[in-house]
Amino acid sequence: MPDRKIWVLVVDDNLVVRKTTGKLLRKEGFEIILAENGEEAMGLIELCTPDCIVLDLLMPKVHGHGFLTWLRKKNKTLPVIVASGIDQQPGLVSAMELLGIAGWVSKPSNPKKVAKMIRKAVEADKETTSANLETTTPDD
């Protein structure tokens, strides 16, 4: 039986970037859900949980940092890749790493690089989840 496709939630307030990113990731074999901002993404996550999130930081309503803080209260391991036009300032990257991001790409980003990061993050999440679910039996 073939593996199911990876579902990716793309959160970006820029319509062109959001649609282009979605289209390029579809070509890489992912199923895509689009959200205009953190608030919309929150609503979507209440309905279904994607396998990975590609998240912009600077957005109206609920910005990326606020969304990520909310998400980590609900789900500590869901992979999030920040895709931002903001330079990777050490303090900002460190703050995002504390919130458990799986990676950071600068926009515009190479879709093959993002696809590779998504696959790696989802695989690592599966391994972590699987390890947490394993049980041991006492020796007789």
C-alpha positions as CSV (number, residue, x, y, z in Angstrom):
1,M,0.0,0.0,0.0
2,P,1.5,3.4,-1.0
3,D,2.3,6.0,1.7
4,R,-0.3,8.7,2.0
5,K,0.5,12.1,0.8
6,I,1.9,14.7,3.3
7,W,-0.5,17.5,4.1
8,V,1.1,20.9,4.4
9,L,-0.6,24.1,5.7
10,V,0.9,27.2,4.0
11,V,0.3,30.3,6.1
12,D,1.1,33.6,4.4
13,D,-0.8,36.9,4.1
14,N,0.6,37.6,0.6
15,L,-1.9,36.0,-1.9
16,V,0.7,35.6,-4.7
17,V,3.3,34.0,-2.3
18,R,0.6,31.8,-0.7
19,K,-0.8,30.5,-4.0
20,T,2.7,30.2,-5.7
21,T,4.1,28.3,-2.7
22,G,1.0,26.0,-2.7
23,K,1.3,25.3,-6.4
24,L,5.1,24.6,-6.2
25,L,4.7,22.3,-3.3
26,R,1.8,20.4,-5.0
27,K,4.2,19.8,-7.9
28,E,6.6,18.3,-5.3
29,G,3.8,15.8,-4.3
30,F,2.2,17.4,-1.3
31,E,-1.4,18.0,-0.5
32,I,-1.8,21.7,0.4
33,I,-4.1,23.8,2.6
34,L,-3.8,27.6,2.4
35,A,-4.4,30.2,5.2
36,E,-4.1,33.9,4.9
37,N,-3.0,34.6,8.5
38,G,-2.4,33.0,11.9
39,E,-6.1,33.4,12.9
40,E,-7.3,31.5,9.8
41,A,-4.7,28.8,10.4
42,M,-5.9,28.4,14.0
43,G,-9.4,27.7,12.7
44,L,-8.2,25.2,10.2
45,I,-6.1,23.4,12.7
46,E,-9.2,23.1,14.9
47,L,-10.8,21.1,12.0
48,C,-7.8,19.0,10.9
49,T,-4.1,18.7,11.7
50,P,-1.7,19.0,8.8
51,D,1.6,17.0,8.8
52,C,3.7,20.2,8.5
53,I,3.2,24.0,8.4
54,V,5.1,26.5,6.3
55,L,4.7,29.8,8.2
56,D,5.3,33.4,7.4
57,L,6.1,35.6,10.4
58,L,4.8,39.1,9.5
59,M,1.0,38.9,9.0
60,P,-2.0,40.8,10.1
61,K,-4.4,39.6,12.9
62,V,-2.3,36.8,14.4
63,H,1.4,37.0,13.3
64,G,3.7,34.0,13.0
65,H,5.2,34.2,16.5
66,G,1.7,34.5,18.1
67,F,0.4,31.5,16.0
68,L,3.4,29.4,16.9
69,T,3.0,30.2,20.6
70,W,-0.7,29.1,20.4
71,L,0.2,26.0,18.4
72,R,2.8,24.8,20.9
73,K,0.2,24.8,23.6
74,K,-1.9,22.4,21.5
75,N,0.7,20.4,19.7
76,K,4.3,20.4,20.9
77,T,5.8,18.4,17.9
78,L,3.9,19.4,14.8
79,P,6.7,20.5,12.3
80,V,6.8,24.1,11.4
81,I,9.1,25.7,8.8
82,V,9.4,29.4,8.9
83,A,9.4,31.0,5.4
84,S,10.1,34.7,5.9
85,G,11.5,37.7,4.1
86,I,13.0,38.8,7.4
87,D,16.8,38.2,7.6
88,Q,17.8,35.4,9.8
89,Q,18.8,37.5,12.8
90,P,20.4,35.2,15.5
91,G,18.1,36.4,18.3
92,L,14.9,35.9,16.2
93,V,16.0,32.5,15.0
94,S,16.8,31.5,18.6
95,A,13.4,32.6,19.7
96,M,11.7,30.6,16.9
97,E,13.9,27.6,17.8
98,L,12.7,27.8,21.4
99,L,9.2,27.4,20.0
100,G,10.3,24.3,18.2
101,I,10.6,25.2,14.5
102,A,11.9,22.5,12.2
103,G,13.7,25.0,9.9
104,W,13.9,28.4,8.4
105,V,14.0,29.5,4.8
106,S,14.3,32.9,3.4
107,K,11.8,34.1,0.8
108,P,11.8,33.7,-2.1
109,S,12.7,30.1,-1.4
110,N,13.7,27.2,-3.5
111,P,10.7,24.8,-3.6
112,K,13.0,21.7,-3.8
113,K,14.8,22.9,-0.6
114,V,11.5,23.5,1.2
115,A,10.1,20.1,0.0
116,K,13.3,18.4,1.4
117,M,12.9,20.2,4.7
118,I,9.2,19.2,4.9
119,R,9.9,15.6,4.3
120,K,12.8,15.5,6.8
121,A,10.7,17.3,9.5
122,V,7.7,15.0,9.0
123,E,9.9,11.9,9.1
124,A,11.6,13.1,12.3
125,D,8.1,13.8,13.8
126,K,6.9,10.3,12.9
127,E,10.0,8.8,14.5
128,T,9.5,10.8,17.7
129,T,5.8,10.0,17.8
130,S,6.5,6.3,17.2
131,A,9.2,6.2,19.9
132,N,6.8,7.8,22.4
133,L,4.2,5.2,21.6
134,E,6.4,2.2,22.0
135,T,5.8,0.3,25.2
136,T,8.0,-2.1,27.0
137,T,6.9,-5.3,28.8
138,P,8.6,-6.3,32.1
139,D,10.9,-9.3,31.9
140,D,9.4,-12.5,33.3
